[in-house]
Structure formats: structure tokens, C-alpha cells
Amino acid sequence: MVLLLQLWNMLSMLGQVVFLCVLAVVCLVLKGNWTKILLAEFFVSDHYTRDSTVYWRHGLSCCSLVGFRVAGKRLVDFNSLFVDGVRKVFVFYNKGSCYLIFEVHGFTLSRLEERLHRVERLVSRLGLDFSEGKFVSVSVEEEEREVPVIIREDFDLNFNLGESYLIVVEKGGRVKDLEERGVLSGNPIRVGLYYVRKGVRDIRCLKAYAIVSDFEASVLAKCFFENSSLVKPVGYKIGYRMVGKRIVFSDKVYFNPCYHTYICGTTQSGKSTLIALISSLVSHDYPVLVIDWNGGFRGLPGEVLLAGRDVSFNPFSELGPEKAVEVIGSAVEYAFGEERGFTPMQYYLLKQVVYDIASKGEVALEKVYEEILR
């Protein structure tokens, strides 16, 4: 301050005017960034590891990132994510899933760890998935400088595969900015669009930050995921996401025949109807076999095979006689209890019967039953 006063006294009237103009321009450019300047956050160290926390120094502050997988593509209340210490939230879409990556700052390492736990509790309340695992190191390029980033993750989030986009959300702006743009409610935040280059471990900024409201940012993220040319729906569209019986969202639900799917629900909730729909859609590209225990799918197109009349399966066709005896004995013990299983003499007779049938042809349970009854 003393140096500034001495410099001010040394300047002429014109020099003082120029100095004030330059100072005003600097203040306008750095508006909203004084905290970062005072804490020297533009000085970034290499990353450190202590226990399970990976962090680096942003000037006087400690910084770390933690990632979460969003359970479904739904609107996120971004303002609710900015608890104490959260500076940025990276919204990333990769391989059909949405991820939130929090950049958390703390003045000391213990304070940083405390805030990381607070973020974990927040995400747990929001119903997002979280699991801590291996470390992946990438770097974020911001304002023509690279900032090292350590992301804790055990989901398959690989920044080096494919070309992907992410949205970076940061607190900023003024309510006045929102009022001028016709936004009457909502807290101001800043949003930037970043691009992850293929084969390069960095995140390239495509678009400068824009002041938006929380609602606008949520809609932006929503539209971004649904309309991005990089997001390719996998499988067959079978409906839309619902909450309860009446609330229907615009999120499309897809069935991927390359994976297992578990369908559950109360009676008359539409399980059989959904299975029939999936069978009808998939049958155009894949052979479909429906094992129908109660006859609920007889109306499906295609051939209907009745067990015992049109088709039968012999579990002993690929087994030798020794293995067949073992399987029959195990089945009896399973059905009636170990105490009511075969005695050694009964096992001997069963073995004689099975070997006799095998010498004449294929072993079948019906033949074993008929032979024993003789």
C-alpha cells in the first residue's frame, strides 16, 4: 500500500488518470476472481497422495476431485451441489452414464478431507451412486494453462477413449446479470463447455463461461445429453422413465439384448406386457426363445412349442451312466432330504439299471423309472 501511495505521488495528473483507467479495467477483468488472486490459486503444484486422498496445492489452498455416477439421466439441482468448499462441478457423459466430478478446496489438508466427506454425504442424500477406487490422472487446460487433476473412480471413466464433451459448472455472476437477461429467480452460476480430445490426456475448453441460472444450467445439461451427436442410444426403446404410476419423464428407456435385464414389479404392473414388447422388438434382429411357465405369452407371433409334446429335453443325454447315477441320487436327496436318500444297496441296484439301459441306448429318466417298476 505504501508503494502504491509513493507511486501515486510520483505520477502527474495525466499519469494518475491513466493509472485509474488501467486499474478500473483490471478490476472489470478480474471481477469475481479476487478470492482466487488473494489465495494465489493460479499457482498449481504437482499432486500428492496421503492415505486415500490425492490432492494438489492451489496456492494457499489444497484441492482434490471426487467423482460420482448419477443414477439415471435426470435434472440436477446444481445449486444444491455447491456445499462449502466446492469450487466446480464437472458434468461428464460417458458410455451411457452421467458422472459428476466435484472440485473441492480446503485451506488445510484436514479441512479438505472434511469437505470431501461432506460432499459424499450430500451425494448420498441425492441418491447418486458412489464408490471409491483406483486413481486416474488427467489434466485440465484452462485459460491456456494446464492444471493437474486426480479423479478418484472405479467406474469405467476413461478420458483417453473416444471424443466426449463435458459441462463445467462454477459459482459466479450476480443477480443483476440474471435480471438483465430476464431471469427473475435462481442463483447465478457459470457454465462452460469443454471437449475431451481423443488420445490426449487433457480437456480442451471450447466455450467461454456464461452466466446462467440454476434452472437454465439443469436444462442445458439435460438437452446436452439428449441431443449430443456423441450420445448414441444402445438397444431398443421400450418406454420412458416413470416415478410412481402417473409421473412420466422424457427420458427414454432402452433394452440392450447384449446384457442381462431383471424385470420386477407387483401383480398386474405390466411385467408380462413388457416382456412381450421386448420379444416382439428384438425378434426382428435376433432369434428369441420365451420359456412360458403359465401360458401368458401364447399370443406372441411365432411358433409355440409345448413341453412333452413338441419339444423335450433329456438332461442325461450328455452324461455317462456313472454321472447319471450320481445326478439321480443327488436329486432324490434334495427333494426328500438326506435321511430319505438311497441306501448303499439301492445305489447298487440303481447303478445296475442305468448301466443296463446305457448298453441298449440313451439313458432317460422315464426308462429308469419303468425299469425299476418291473
MILUMVO-596902 format. One record per residue (C-alpha): x, y, z; residue in one letter; residue number from 1. Coordinates in pm, 1 decimal. Layout:
BEGIN
{{X, Y, Z}, "A", NUM}
...
END
This chain:
BEGIN
{{0.0, 0.0, 0.0}, "M", 1}
{{289.4, 238.2, 85.5}, "V", 2}
{{449.7, 163.5, -250.4}, "L", 3}
{{124.6, 242.2, -428.2}, "L", 4}
{{97.3, 577.4, -246.6}, "L", 5}
{{454.9, 665.8, -336.3}, "Q", 6}
{{390.9, 570.4, -697.6}, "L", 7}
{{72.7, 780.2, -696.1}, "W", 8}
{{259.7, 1088.9, -569.9}, "N", 9}
{{524.6, 1047.8, -837.7}, "M", 10}
{{269.5, 1047.2, -1120.5}, "L", 11}
{{148.7, 1359.5, -1297.7}, "S", 12}
{{-218.4, 1445.5, -1326.1}, "M", 13}
{{-236.1, 1270.3, -1664.0}, "L", 14}
{{-48.2, 972.9, -1525.3}, "G", 15}
{{-289.9, 944.1, -1233.9}, "Q", 16}
{{-584.5, 945.0, -1475.0}, "V", 17}
{{-422.3, 672.7, -1687.7}, "V", 18}
{{-341.3, 472.5, -1374.1}, "F", 19}
{{-703.5, 490.3, -1256.8}, "L", 20}
{{-827.1, 381.0, -1601.2}, "C", 21}
{{-590.1, 83.6, -1605.4}, "V", 22}
{{-692.6, -9.0, -1250.4}, "L", 23}
{{-1061.8, 9.4, -1349.0}, "A", 24}
{{-1000.9, -218.6, -1648.9}, "V", 25}
{{-813.8, -468.3, -1429.1}, "V", 26}
{{-1099.1, -467.1, -1177.0}, "C", 27}
{{-1353.4, -534.2, -1453.1}, "L", 28}
{{-1146.8, -818.4, -1597.6}, "V", 29}
{{-1084.9, -977.2, -1259.4}, "L", 30}
{{-1440.0, -923.9, -1132.4}, "K", 31}
{{-1540.7, -1221.0, -918.5}, "G", 32}
{{-1186.8, -1366.5, -908.7}, "N", 33}
{{-1039.9, -1171.3, -616.3}, "W", 34}
{{-1056.8, -1472.9, -385.3}, "T", 35}
{{-851.0, -1677.6, -628.5}, "K", 36}
{{-598.6, -1396.7, -659.9}, "I", 37}
{{-561.5, -1343.5, -284.7}, "L", 38}
{{-514.5, -1719.1, -229.7}, "L", 39}
{{-277.6, -1740.7, -530.7}, "A", 40}
{{-481.5, -2027.2, -674.0}, "E", 41}
{{-324.4, -1976.3, -1015.5}, "F", 42}
{{-5.5, -2142.0, -874.0}, "F", 43}
{{-63.8, -2517.5, -902.3}, "V", 44}
{{168.5, -2785.8, -766.5}, "S", 45}
{{218.8, -3147.8, -863.2}, "D", 46}
{{-23.1, -3387.0, -698.1}, "H", 47}
{{39.1, -3553.4, -363.1}, "Y", 48}
{{-106.0, -3867.3, -205.5}, "T", 49}
{{-180.6, -3910.9, 164.3}, "R", 50}
{{-377.7, -4216.7, 275.7}, "D", 51}
{{-671.7, -4233.5, 34.3}, "S", 52}
{{-668.1, -3863.0, -54.5}, "T", 53}
{{-499.1, -3742.4, -372.2}, "V", 54}
{{-460.8, -3365.8, -381.3}, "Y", 55}
{{-252.9, -3077.4, -507.9}, "W", 56}
{{-188.6, -2721.7, -395.5}, "R", 57}
{{-374.2, -2429.1, -549.8}, "H", 58}
{{-165.2, -2152.0, -399.5}, "G", 59}
{{-253.3, -2146.6, -29.3}, "L", 60}
{{-538.1, -2397.3, -69.0}, "S", 61}
{{-547.9, -2775.5, -100.4}, "C", 62}
{{-758.8, -2920.3, -381.4}, "C", 63}
{{-892.6, -3264.7, -469.9}, "S", 64}
{{-1150.5, -3414.4, -704.4}, "L", 65}
{{-1404.6, -3685.4, -632.1}, "V", 66}
{{-1635.9, -3849.0, -885.8}, "G", 67}
{{-1987.4, -3987.5, -861.5}, "F", 68}
{{-2208.2, -4171.7, -1108.4}, "R", 69}
{{-2558.4, -4033.2, -1147.3}, "V", 70}
{{-2835.4, -4291.3, -1108.7}, "A", 71}
{{-3020.2, -4215.4, -1432.3}, "G", 72}
{{-3021.8, -3908.9, -1655.3}, "K", 73}
{{-3225.9, -3663.2, -1456.7}, "R", 74}
{{-3226.2, -3292.9, -1386.8}, "L", 75}
{{-2969.3, -3194.5, -1128.1}, "V", 76}
{{-3027.2, -2903.5, -890.3}, "D", 77}
{{-2680.6, -2758.2, -937.9}, "F", 78}
{{-2706.2, -2506.5, -654.9}, "N", 79}
{{-2764.7, -2789.7, -408.3}, "S", 80}
{{-2425.7, -2933.1, -510.4}, "L", 81}
{{-2227.8, -2626.0, -407.6}, "F", 82}
{{-2175.0, -2701.5, -41.1}, "V", 83}
{{-1888.2, -2537.5, 146.0}, "D", 84}
{{-1559.9, -2589.3, -39.3}, "G", 85}
{{-1697.7, -2697.4, -378.0}, "V", 86}
{{-1549.9, -2472.0, -648.9}, "R", 87}
{{-1651.7, -2651.0, -968.2}, "K", 88}
{{-1869.2, -2942.4, -1076.7}, "V", 89}
{{-1776.5, -3129.5, -1395.0}, "F", 90}
{{-2080.2, -3289.8, -1561.8}, "V", 91}
{{-1945.8, -3568.6, -1780.6}, "F", 92}
{{-2127.6, -3814.6, -2006.3}, "Y", 93}
{{-1950.3, -4137.3, -2096.6}, "N", 94}
{{-2068.6, -4477.2, -2227.7}, "K", 95}
{{-2433.2, -4424.6, -2142.0}, "G", 96}
{{-2378.9, -4290.6, -1791.2}, "S", 97}
{{-2360.3, -3941.7, -1642.9}, "C", 98}
{{-2091.3, -3850.1, -1389.5}, "Y", 99}
{{-2048.2, -3556.7, -1153.6}, "L", 100}
{{-1690.7, -3469.3, -1062.6}, "I", 101}
{{-1652.5, -3223.0, -774.5}, "F", 102}
{{-1350.8, -2996.0, -738.0}, "E", 103}
{{-1321.0, -2936.1, -363.1}, "V", 104}
{{-1087.9, -2685.2, -193.0}, "H", 105}
{{-974.3, -2653.8, 167.1}, "G", 106}
{{-721.7, -2426.8, 337.8}, "F", 107}
{{-560.9, -2727.1, 511.5}, "T", 108}
{{-549.3, -3093.6, 417.4}, "L", 109}
{{-761.9, -3193.8, 716.5}, "S", 110}
{{-1017.7, -2929.3, 618.1}, "R", 111}
{{-1013.2, -3062.3, 261.4}, "L", 112}
{{-1078.4, -3419.7, 377.4}, "E", 113}
{{-1364.8, -3297.6, 595.9}, "E", 114}
{{-1522.5, -3121.6, 297.5}, "R", 115}
{{-1475.6, -3429.0, 76.6}, "L", 116}
{{-1671.3, -3634.6, 331.5}, "H", 117}
{{-1938.1, -3364.2, 334.1}, "R", 118}
{{-1970.2, -3392.5, -44.5}, "V", 119}
{{-2002.4, -3770.8, -14.7}, "E", 120}
{{-2285.3, -3730.7, 236.3}, "R", 121}
{{-2453.4, -3477.3, 7.9}, "L", 122}
{{-2438.6, -3709.3, -290.9}, "V", 123}
{{-2569.5, -3996.3, -78.8}, "S", 124}
{{-2874.6, -3787.5, 13.7}, "R", 125}
{{-2929.4, -3704.3, -354.1}, "L", 126}
{{-2949.7, -4075.3, -438.1}, "G", 127}
{{-2638.1, -4088.5, -656.9}, "L", 128}
{{-2408.5, -4387.7, -678.1}, "D", 129}
{{-2062.8, -4353.3, -525.6}, "F", 130}
{{-1769.5, -4584.9, -485.0}, "S", 131}
{{-1406.3, -4500.8, -433.3}, "E", 132}
{{-1144.4, -4687.9, -628.4}, "G", 133}
{{-834.5, -4652.6, -842.3}, "K", 134}
{{-688.6, -4319.1, -945.8}, "F", 135}
{{-688.4, -4178.8, -1297.5}, "V", 136}
{{-468.9, -3880.2, -1374.4}, "S", 137}
{{-569.7, -3630.0, -1639.6}, "V", 138}
{{-509.0, -3259.6, -1687.9}, "S", 139}
{{-749.7, -2974.7, -1740.9}, "V", 140}
{{-649.6, -2692.2, -1972.6}, "E", 141}
{{-800.0, -2365.9, -1857.9}, "E", 142}
{{-705.2, -2021.6, -1981.8}, "E", 143}
{{-411.0, -2163.3, -2179.1}, "E", 144}
{{-251.8, -2335.4, -1883.3}, "R", 145}
{{-265.9, -2696.1, -1773.5}, "E", 146}
{{-389.4, -2786.4, -1427.5}, "V", 147}
{{-323.6, -3139.7, -1299.2}, "P", 148}
{{-635.2, -3325.2, -1189.9}, "V", 149}
{{-664.3, -3650.4, -999.1}, "I", 150}
{{-1000.2, -3824.6, -1024.5}, "I", 151}
{{-1094.5, -4099.5, -782.0}, "R", 152}
{{-1303.5, -4357.1, -962.9}, "E", 153}
{{-1377.2, -4723.3, -1012.6}, "D", 154}
{{-1638.2, -4674.3, -1281.8}, "F", 155}
{{-1516.9, -4715.4, -1639.0}, "D", 156}
{{-1441.2, -4347.6, -1696.3}, "L", 157}
{{-1154.4, -4321.1, -1945.0}, "N", 158}
{{-1073.0, -3974.0, -2076.5}, "F", 159}
{{-845.3, -4122.2, -2342.6}, "N", 160}
{{-1112.1, -4323.2, -2526.2}, "L", 161}
{{-1336.4, -4151.0, -2777.0}, "G", 162}
{{-1423.5, -3787.7, -2816.8}, "E", 163}
{{-1652.9, -3668.9, -2541.1}, "S", 164}
{{-1785.8, -3345.8, -2402.1}, "Y", 165}
{{-1843.7, -3226.0, -2051.4}, "L", 166}
{{-2005.0, -2927.3, -1885.2}, "I", 167}
{{-1820.1, -2735.6, -1614.6}, "V", 168}
{{-2039.3, -2557.5, -1360.2}, "V", 169}
{{-1899.5, -2291.5, -1127.4}, "E", 170}
{{-2046.6, -2042.9, -884.3}, "K", 171}
{{-2029.9, -1689.3, -1021.2}, "G", 172}
{{-2210.3, -1389.1, -1163.5}, "G", 173}
{{-2451.1, -1150.9, -996.3}, "R", 174}
{{-2825.3, -1149.6, -951.7}, "V", 175}
{{-2827.1, -827.8, -1155.1}, "K", 176}
{{-2688.3, -1020.1, -1452.7}, "D", 177}
{{-2980.7, -1258.7, -1427.7}, "L", 178}
{{-3235.7, -980.0, -1402.0}, "E", 179}
{{-3095.6, -814.1, -1713.0}, "E", 180}
{{-3137.8, -1140.1, -1901.1}, "R", 181}
{{-3495.7, -1188.3, -1788.1}, "G", 182}
{{-3424.9, -1448.6, -1521.2}, "V", 183}
{{-3621.5, -1347.4, -1212.8}, "L", 184}
{{-3530.3, -1634.0, -981.4}, "S", 185}
{{-3249.7, -1878.1, -924.8}, "G", 186}
{{-2893.6, -1835.1, -802.9}, "N", 187}
{{-2632.3, -1739.7, -1061.5}, "P", 188}
{{-2373.0, -1994.8, -1170.6}, "I", 189}
{{-2126.6, -2006.6, -1457.1}, "R", 190}
{{-2125.8, -2280.4, -1719.7}, "V", 191}
{{-1856.7, -2370.6, -1971.7}, "G", 192}
{{-1846.2, -2642.9, -2235.4}, "L", 193}
{{-1528.7, -2848.0, -2255.5}, "Y", 194}
{{-1408.2, -3107.9, -2504.2}, "Y", 195}
{{-1202.3, -3419.4, -2425.9}, "V", 196}
{{-969.7, -3485.1, -2716.9}, "R", 197}
{{-918.5, -3840.8, -2838.9}, "K", 198}
{{-586.0, -3991.1, -2743.8}, "G", 199}
{{-472.2, -3683.5, -2548.2}, "V", 200}
{{-487.4, -3659.9, -2171.1}, "R", 201}
{{-631.5, -3313.4, -2145.6}, "D", 202}
{{-963.0, -3133.4, -2152.7}, "I", 203}
{{-983.9, -2854.0, -2408.7}, "R", 204}
{{-1206.4, -2554.2, -2344.4}, "C", 205}
{{-1439.9, -2481.7, -2634.9}, "L", 206}
{{-1663.0, -2212.6, -2497.6}, "K", 207}
{{-1617.8, -1927.6, -2252.2}, "A", 208}
{{-1815.6, -1924.6, -1930.5}, "Y", 209}
{{-2167.4, -1784.0, -1949.3}, "A", 210}
{{-2375.3, -1658.4, -1656.4}, "I", 211}
{{-2689.8, -1868.8, -1625.1}, "V", 212}
{{-2940.7, -1958.5, -1357.7}, "S", 213}
{{-2950.5, -2293.2, -1183.4}, "D", 214}
{{-3262.0, -2393.5, -1376.6}, "F", 215}
{{-3105.7, -2296.8, -1709.2}, "E", 216}
{{-2792.9, -2495.9, -1628.7}, "A", 217}
{{-3001.2, -2801.8, -1542.9}, "S", 218}
{{-3194.7, -2775.6, -1868.9}, "V", 219}
{{-2870.0, -2716.3, -2058.0}, "L", 220}
{{-2720.9, -3035.2, -1915.8}, "A", 221}
{{-3042.1, -3221.8, -1991.7}, "K", 222}
{{-3058.3, -3106.0, -2353.8}, "C", 223}
{{-2687.0, -3158.6, -2395.4}, "F", 224}
{{-2710.4, -3525.6, -2300.8}, "F", 225}
{{-3021.7, -3595.2, -2504.4}, "E", 226}
{{-2923.1, -3407.3, -2820.7}, "N", 227}
{{-2546.8, -3458.4, -2837.5}, "S", 228}
{{-2439.7, -3643.5, -3150.7}, "S", 229}
{{-2187.9, -3829.0, -2934.4}, "L", 230}
{{-2460.0, -3993.6, -2726.5}, "V", 231}
{{-2577.1, -4297.8, -2917.6}, "K", 232}
{{-2872.1, -4486.9, -2764.4}, "P", 233}
{{-2791.8, -4856.6, -2737.9}, "V", 234}
{{-3065.6, -5115.4, -2783.0}, "G", 235}
{{-3440.3, -5090.6, -2836.6}, "Y", 236}
{{-3658.8, -4815.2, -2695.0}, "K", 237}
{{-3917.5, -4977.5, -2469.3}, "I", 238}
{{-4065.8, -4674.4, -2294.3}, "G", 239}
{{-3997.7, -4375.0, -2071.8}, "Y", 240}
{{-3878.0, -4334.9, -1714.8}, "R", 241}
{{-4156.7, -4300.2, -1458.8}, "M", 242}
{{-4189.1, -4208.0, -1093.9}, "V", 243}
{{-4490.9, -4375.3, -940.9}, "G", 244}
{{-4783.7, -4452.6, -1170.9}, "K", 245}
{{-4858.6, -4107.8, -1310.9}, "R", 246}
{{-4537.8, -3904.6, -1347.2}, "I", 247}
{{-4370.6, -3973.6, -1682.2}, "V", 248}
{{-4038.4, -3811.4, -1776.4}, "F", 249}
{{-3895.2, -3762.7, -2122.8}, "S", 250}
{{-3602.0, -3996.9, -2051.0}, "D", 251}
{{-3614.6, -4284.9, -2296.6}, "K", 252}
{{-3551.4, -4634.5, -2159.7}, "V", 253}
{{-3363.7, -4878.4, -2381.8}, "Y", 254}
{{-3329.2, -5257.0, -2372.0}, "F", 255}
{{-2984.7, -5384.2, -2470.3}, "N", 256}
{{-3001.7, -5750.7, -2581.2}, "P", 257}
{{-2628.8, -5790.7, -2517.4}, "C", 258}
{{-2680.0, -5769.8, -2139.5}, "Y", 259}
{{-2896.1, -5929.2, -1871.8}, "H", 260}
{{-3209.6, -5747.1, -1759.8}, "T", 261}
{{-3410.1, -5812.0, -1443.5}, "Y", 262}
{{-3778.1, -5710.7, -1451.6}, "I", 263}
{{-3973.2, -5696.9, -1126.9}, "C", 264}
{{-4300.0, -5546.0, -1014.2}, "G", 265}
{{-4628.3, -5607.5, -836.7}, "T", 266}
{{-4911.3, -5814.5, -982.7}, "T", 267}
{{-5071.7, -5650.4, -1287.7}, "Q", 268}
{{-4792.5, -5392.0, -1309.5}, "S", 269}
{{-4707.9, -5483.1, -1669.0}, "G", 270}
{{-4417.1, -5728.5, -1641.9}, "K", 271}
{{-4560.0, -5974.8, -1895.5}, "S", 272}
{{-4663.7, -5693.2, -2128.8}, "T", 273}
{{-4310.6, -5552.4, -2118.3}, "L", 274}
{{-4157.5, -5893.2, -2189.7}, "I", 275}
{{-4395.7, -5938.9, -2482.1}, "A", 276}
{{-4297.4, -5595.8, -2617.1}, "L", 277}
{{-3926.3, -5673.0, -2584.6}, "I", 278}
{{-3971.4, -6010.4, -2755.1}, "S", 279}
{{-4158.8, -5851.2, -3043.4}, "S", 280}
{{-3898.2, -5576.1, -3093.4}, "L", 281}
{{-3592.0, -5797.1, -3062.7}, "V", 282}
{{-3729.3, -6081.7, -3278.8}, "S", 283}
{{-3673.7, -5872.2, -3593.4}, "H", 284}
{{-3296.6, -5897.3, -3542.3}, "D", 285}
{{-3236.8, -6188.6, -3305.0}, "Y", 286}
{{-3384.6, -6536.4, -3251.2}, "P", 287}
{{-3595.1, -6523.4, -2933.7}, "V", 288}
{{-3688.8, -6812.7, -2705.2}, "L", 289}
{{-3954.2, -6743.4, -2439.5}, "V", 290}
{{-3990.9, -7010.1, -2170.8}, "I", 291}
{{-4352.7, -6961.6, -2066.2}, "D", 292}
{{-4448.2, -7138.0, -1742.0}, "W", 293}
{{-4808.3, -7016.8, -1719.0}, "N", 294}
{{-4915.0, -6970.5, -2080.7}, "G", 295}
{{-4914.1, -6592.5, -2061.6}, "G", 296}
{{-4729.8, -6542.2, -2390.9}, "F", 297}
{{-4928.9, -6766.1, -2624.3}, "R", 298}
{{-5037.2, -6459.9, -2823.3}, "G", 299}
{{-4682.9, -6376.1, -2932.6}, "L", 300}
{{-4607.4, -6423.6, -3303.2}, "P", 301}
{{-4400.6, -6725.6, -3392.6}, "G", 302}
{{-4409.1, -7096.0, -3322.5}, "E", 303}
{{-4540.3, -7227.8, -2990.6}, "V", 304}
{{-4375.1, -7544.7, -2861.9}, "L", 305}
{{-4535.8, -7738.4, -2577.1}, "L", 306}
{{-4309.4, -7928.1, -2339.7}, "A", 307}
{{-4355.7, -8302.1, -2362.6}, "G", 308}
{{-4540.2, -8281.5, -2693.3}, "R", 309}
{{-4348.5, -8059.9, -2934.9}, "D", 310}
{{-4017.8, -8048.3, -2755.5}, "V", 311}
{{-3845.0, -8229.8, -2473.2}, "S", 312}
{{-3508.9, -8207.7, -2304.5}, "F", 313}
{{-3319.2, -8508.8, -2175.1}, "N", 314}
{{-3071.3, -8394.4, -1909.6}, "P", 315}
{{-2895.6, -8733.5, -1923.9}, "F", 316}
{{-2823.9, -8727.5, -2298.8}, "S", 317}
{{-2475.0, -8581.8, -2249.6}, "E", 318}
{{-2395.7, -8773.3, -1927.9}, "L", 319}
{{-2232.7, -9109.0, -1885.1}, "G", 320}
{{-2402.4, -9380.0, -1672.9}, "P", 321}
{{-2182.4, -9310.0, -1367.9}, "E", 322}
{{-2268.7, -8939.2, -1371.4}, "K", 323}
{{-2636.4, -9018.0, -1432.9}, "A", 324}
{{-2648.4, -9230.9, -1116.6}, "V", 325}
{{-2485.5, -8950.2, -918.8}, "E", 326}
{{-2734.5, -8690.5, -1050.3}, "V", 327}
{{-3038.3, -8909.6, -971.6}, "I", 328}
{{-2913.6, -8978.0, -619.6}, "G", 329}
{{-2847.7, -8607.7, -555.0}, "S", 330}
{{-3194.1, -8513.9, -686.5}, "A", 331}
{{-3363.7, -8761.5, -450.6}, "V", 332}
{{-3170.5, -8626.8, -150.0}, "E", 333}
{{-3253.4, -8269.4, -249.5}, "Y", 334}
{{-3625.8, -8345.9, -289.1}, "A", 335}
{{-3683.9, -8571.7, 12.9}, "F", 336}
{{-3393.9, -8495.5, 245.0}, "G", 337}
{{-3062.8, -8667.6, 301.3}, "E", 338}
{{-3209.0, -8909.0, 556.4}, "E", 339}
{{-3450.6, -9043.7, 290.9}, "R", 340}
{{-3188.8, -9084.8, 19.0}, "G", 341}
{{-3074.5, -9412.5, -135.5}, "F", 342}
{{-2913.0, -9680.5, 78.9}, "T", 343}
{{-2591.0, -9846.6, -46.7}, "P", 344}
{{-2795.9, -10144.4, -170.8}, "M", 345}
{{-3040.6, -9914.6, -355.5}, "Q", 346}
{{-2746.7, -9729.7, -512.5}, "Y", 347}
{{-2609.0, -10063.1, -633.1}, "Y", 348}
{{-2941.8, -10161.9, -792.3}, "L", 349}
{{-2981.9, -9814.6, -949.9}, "L", 350}
{{-2634.3, -9843.0, -1097.8}, "K", 351}
{{-2715.4, -10183.4, -1247.2}, "Q", 352}
{{-3036.1, -10045.7, -1403.8}, "V", 353}
{{-2868.4, -9735.8, -1550.4}, "V", 354}
{{-2576.3, -9933.1, -1696.5}, "Y", 355}
{{-2818.6, -10184.5, -1848.7}, "D", 356}
{{-3019.3, -9903.8, -2016.2}, "I", 357}
{{-2698.0, -9732.9, -2136.6}, "A", 358}
{{-2585.6, -10055.3, -2305.6}, "S", 359}
{{-2904.0, -10050.0, -2516.4}, "K", 360}
{{-2924.9, -9677.3, -2596.3}, "G", 361}
{{-2966.9, -9333.9, -2440.4}, "E", 362}
{{-3033.2, -9305.6, -2068.1}, "V", 363}
{{-3360.3, -9130.3, -1987.1}, "A", 364}
{{-3532.5, -9078.6, -1652.6}, "L", 365}
{{-3854.7, -9232.1, -1786.3}, "E", 366}
{{-3669.0, -9552.3, -1885.4}, "K", 367}
{{-3503.2, -9571.9, -1542.4}, "V", 368}
{{-3843.1, -9534.8, -1373.6}, "Y", 369}
{{-4005.1, -9805.5, -1590.1}, "E", 370}
{{-3715.1, -10045.7, -1536.8}, "E", 371}
{{-3726.8, -10003.9, -1157.7}, "I", 372}
{{-4104.0, -10071.0, -1151.4}, "L", 373}
{{-4054.8, -10411.2, -1314.4}, "R", 374}
END
